[in-house]
Amino acid sequence: MDRQAKRLEKKRKSREQAKKKAKAAEARRPAEADQYARLAAREPFGPCFVSATYDDLESPALVSVVVTRKLPDGRVLAATALVDRTCLGIKDGFSLPPMSPGALVDFVDQVGTPHGGMVLCEPLIAQSIVFHAIDYARSLGFEPHRDFPSAHFGPRPGALASTPWCSPENPIYLPGPRDDEQAIVQRLSDAVGANGFEQLDPFGLSADFDDDERGDDLPLVYSPLGCTISRDGMQLRVAIYRGETESSWLLELEDQLGGSTVWDDRFDTDQAALDVALEAIEQDGIESFTVPPESVAPRPM
């Protein structure tokens, strides 16, 4: 075997080891999530927060909701949900290991950055925003995101409070960069008719702008190989996607607070993109692609 062949074989084995370790990490994740869910289910609510602009009635917007549970040792268990109240329901969500009250302040500040900050709210308001959105989305055929930590927000109250945008007359869809827009529009059409919903311009631009100013609005296709990797209290979402009419794939790693790393290179196959992601995480460490972990307290022993 020549030198180049040996190098290629070494890289192949490294990729295989990275895949095995990533799969092992994923296998551990449900147990970790179950542990936090059990804690959340039996402890009382602590401070809860919602985006400061949640009561703006001019136009619907995504809001973030953070709920916490008080732990006996003085720490809190926090979970968050990204909520679309007028169409898709729970677009994302995750929970974090127990943290100190001081670390919670930093975490809430980070979550609120895209929303103009966060404000304190009663647990019932936080729950009502979330469960109203779930109900409305389900009436249209959409389920909560698979990572939504439902145990942290439940049990569902017997009566929900009236909250802004809790009962839209018609669906209002604001496309996001990771949405399968074509599939969503088709499902909305099936549910309420082609003229029964409103689709907003995600760029917020008027019709006076030229197409060149609007940018490339090519629908995206997401690979089923996309996954979430959780290690040491940090979480990375591996997103692999391409334009609907393109053949090569893009690779993006997104951390639990929305920061992302996008590869400049394109990949001939989605498997090649996944291999590179797993190898990079294995070689550089998950912390290289996530926000600094100061806001996350160490896991209990």
C-alpha positions in Angstrom: 0.0 0.0 0.0 1.5 3.4 -1.0 1.7 6.4 1.2 -1.3 8.2 -0.3 -3.4 5.1 0.0 -2.4 4.7 3.7 -3.4 8.3 4.4 -6.8 7.8 2.8 -7.3 4.6 4.7 -6.4 6.4 7.9 -8.9 9.1 7.2 -11.6 6.5 6.4 -11.0 4.8 9.7 -11.1 8.2 11.5 -14.5 9.0 9.9 -15.8 5.6 11.0 -14.6 6.1 14.5 -16.2 9.6 14.5 -19.5 8.1 13.3 -19.4 5.4 16.1 -18.7 8.0 18.8 -21.4 10.3 17.5 -23.9 7.4 17.5 -22.9 6.5 21.0 -23.4 10.1 22.1 -26.9 10.1 20.5 -27.7 6.9 22.2 -26.9 8.5 25.6 -28.9 11.6 24.9 -32.4 10.1 25.5 -31.3 9.0 29.0 -30.0 12.5 29.7 -33.2 14.1 28.4 -35.3 11.7 30.4 -33.3 12.7 33.5 -34.1 16.4 33.0 -37.7 15.6 32.2 -38.2 13.6 35.4 -36.7 16.5 37.4 -38.9 19.0 35.6 -42.1 17.0 36.2 -41.7 16.9 40.0 -40.2 20.3 40.8 -42.2 23.6 41.1 -41.9 26.3 38.5 -39.3 29.0 38.9 -39.1 32.3 37.0 -40.5 32.2 33.5 -39.8 34.5 30.6 -41.2 35.5 27.2 -40.0 37.7 24.4 -40.6 41.4 25.2 -42.5 41.9 22.0 -44.9 39.0 22.5 -47.9 41.4 23.0 -47.3 43.3 19.8 -50.6 43.0 17.9 -49.4 44.8 14.7 -48.0 41.7 13.1 -47.3 38.2 14.3 -43.7 37.3 15.2 -41.8 34.3 16.5 -41.4 34.5 20.3 -39.2 32.6 22.7 -40.5 31.2 25.9 -38.2 30.1 28.8 -39.6 28.1 31.8 -37.6 27.0 34.8 -38.0 24.6 37.6 -36.6 25.2 41.1 -34.3 22.5 42.3 -33.8 21.8 46.0 -30.1 22.8 45.9 -31.0 26.3 44.7 -30.3 25.8 41.1 -32.8 25.9 38.3 -33.6 23.7 35.3 -34.3 25.8 32.3 -36.0 24.9 29.0 -37.0 27.1 26.0 -39.3 26.9 23.1 -39.3 29.0 19.8 -43.0 29.6 19.2 -44.9 30.4 15.9 -48.3 31.3 17.2 -50.1 31.7 13.9 -49.0 28.6 11.9 -46.3 26.1 12.8 -46.5 26.0 16.6 -43.3 24.9 18.3 -40.5 25.4 15.8 -37.7 24.4 18.1 -36.9 23.8 21.8 -34.3 22.4 24.2 -33.5 22.0 27.8 -30.2 22.6 29.7 -28.5 21.0 32.6 -29.2 22.6 36.0 -27.7 26.1 36.4 -27.3 28.8 39.0 -29.7 31.7 39.1 -26.9 34.0 37.9 -26.2 31.8 34.9 -29.9 31.8 34.2 -29.8 35.6 33.8 -27.0 35.3 31.2 -28.9 32.5 29.4 -32.1 34.5 29.2 -30.3 37.5 27.9 -28.8 35.4 25.1 -32.2 33.9 24.2 -33.8 37.3 24.1 -31.2 38.9 21.8 -33.2 38.3 18.5 -36.5 39.4 20.2 -35.6 42.7 21.8 -35.1 41.1 25.2 -37.2 39.0 27.5 -39.7 39.9 30.3 -40.8 38.0 33.3 -44.2 36.3 33.1 -46.3 34.0 35.2 -45.9 30.3 34.5 -49.6 30.2 33.3 -48.8 32.8 30.6 -45.7 30.9 29.4 -47.7 27.6 29.3 -50.7 29.3 27.6 -48.5 30.8 24.8 -47.0 27.4 24.2 -50.2 25.2 24.4 -52.3 27.7 22.4 -49.7 27.5 19.6 -49.6 23.7 19.7 -53.3 23.5 19.5 -53.5 25.8 16.5 -50.7 24.2 14.7 -52.2 20.7 15.2 -55.5 22.0 13.7 -53.5 22.7 10.5 -51.6 19.4 10.6 -48.3 20.5 12.2 -46.7 18.8 15.3 -44.2 20.4 17.7 -40.5 20.1 16.9 -39.1 16.7 17.9 -36.7 18.4 20.4 -39.4 20.3 22.2 -39.0 19.4 26.0 -42.7 19.0 26.7 -42.3 17.8 30.3 -40.8 21.1 31.3 -43.9 23.0 30.2 -46.5 20.6 31.5 -48.8 19.4 32.7 -51.2 21.3 30.5 -53.3 23.6 32.7 -57.0 22.9 32.9 -57.8 26.4 31.5 -55.4 28.4 29.3 -55.1 32.2 29.7 -56.0 34.4 26.7 -52.7 35.5 25.2 -51.9 37.6 22.1 -52.3 35.7 18.8 -53.8 32.7 20.6 -56.7 32.3 18.2 -55.8 33.7 14.7 -58.8 34.0 12.4 -56.7 32.5 9.5 -53.2 31.0 9.5 -50.3 33.5 8.9 -47.1 31.9 7.7 -43.8 33.6 7.9 -41.2 31.4 6.1 -38.0 30.7 7.9 -34.6 29.8 6.4 -34.8 26.1 7.4 -38.5 25.6 6.5 -39.5 23.2 3.7 -41.6 26.1 2.4 -43.2 24.1 -0.5 -44.4 21.3 1.8 -45.7 23.8 4.4 -47.7 25.8 1.8 -49.1 22.6 0.4 -50.2 21.4 3.9 -51.8 24.8 4.6 -53.6 24.6 1.2 -54.9 21.2 2.1 -56.1 22.4 5.5 -57.7 25.7 4.8 -57.6 26.1 1.0 -55.2 28.0 -1.2 -56.7 31.3 -0.4 -57.4 30.5 3.3 -54.0 31.7 4.7 -51.6 34.6 4.4 -47.9 34.1 3.6 -45.7 37.0 4.7 -42.5 38.2 3.1 -39.7 36.9 5.2 -37.5 39.8 4.1 -40.0 42.5 5.0 -39.4 44.2 1.7 -41.9 46.0 -0.4 -42.8 45.3 -4.0 -40.8 48.3 -5.0 -37.5 46.4 -4.5 -35.9 44.7 -7.5 -35.5 40.9 -7.5 -31.7 41.4 -7.3 -32.1 43.3 -4.0 -34.3 40.6 -2.6 -31.6 38.0 -2.9 -31.7 34.3 -3.7 -35.0 32.9 -2.5 -34.5 29.4 -3.8 -36.5 26.8 -1.8 -34.2 24.5 0.2 -34.2 20.7 0.4 -33.0 19.2 3.7 -31.2 15.9 3.9 -32.6 13.2 6.2 -29.1 12.7 7.5 -29.3 15.9 9.5 -29.2 15.2 13.3 -28.6 16.6 16.7 -25.4 15.8 18.7 -25.3 16.4 22.5 -22.1 16.2 24.6 -21.0 17.7 27.9 -24.1 19.8 28.3 -23.8 21.3 24.8 -25.9 20.6 21.7 -25.2 20.9 18.0 -27.6 20.5 15.2 -26.1 19.2 12.0 -28.0 20.7 9.0 -27.3 19.5 5.5 -29.2 21.2 2.7 -29.2 22.4 -0.9 -31.2 24.6 -3.2 -34.1 22.8 -4.8 -32.5 22.9 -8.3 -28.9 22.3 -7.1 -27.1 19.0 -6.8 -24.3 19.9 -4.3 -24.9 20.1 -0.5 -24.1 22.8 2.1 -23.2 21.9 5.7 -24.1 24.0 8.7 -23.6 23.4 12.5 -25.9 25.3 14.7 -25.5 25.5 18.5 -28.3 25.6 21.1 -28.5 29.4 21.1 -28.7 29.8 17.3 -25.0 30.5 16.5 -23.9 28.7 13.3 -20.8 27.6 11.4 -21.3 27.1 7.7 -18.7 25.4 5.5 -17.5 27.3 2.4 -17.1 24.0 0.5 -20.0 22.2 -1.2 -20.3 18.5 -1.1 -21.3 16.1 -3.8 -23.4 14.0 -1.5 -25.1 14.6 1.9 -23.2 11.6 3.3 -19.9 13.3 2.5 -21.1 16.4 4.3 -22.1 14.4 7.4 -18.7 12.6 7.4 -17.0 16.0 7.4 -19.2 17.3 10.3 -18.6 14.2 12.5 -14.9 14.3 11.8 -14.7 18.0 12.7 -16.6 17.5 15.9 -14.4 14.6 16.8 -11.1 16.3 16.1 -11.9 19.9 17.2 -14.4 19.1 20.0 -18.0 20.2 20.3 -17.0 23.3 22.2 -15.3 24.7 19.1 -18.7 25.1 17.5 -20.8 26.3 20.4 -21.3 29.4 22.5 -19.0 29.6 25.5 -20.4 27.4 28.2 -20.2 30.0 31.1 -24.0 30.1 31.2 -24.3 26.4 31.7 -23.6 25.0 35.2 -21.8 21.7 35.5 -24.0 18.6 35.5 -24.8 17.1 39.0 -22.6 14.2 39.9 
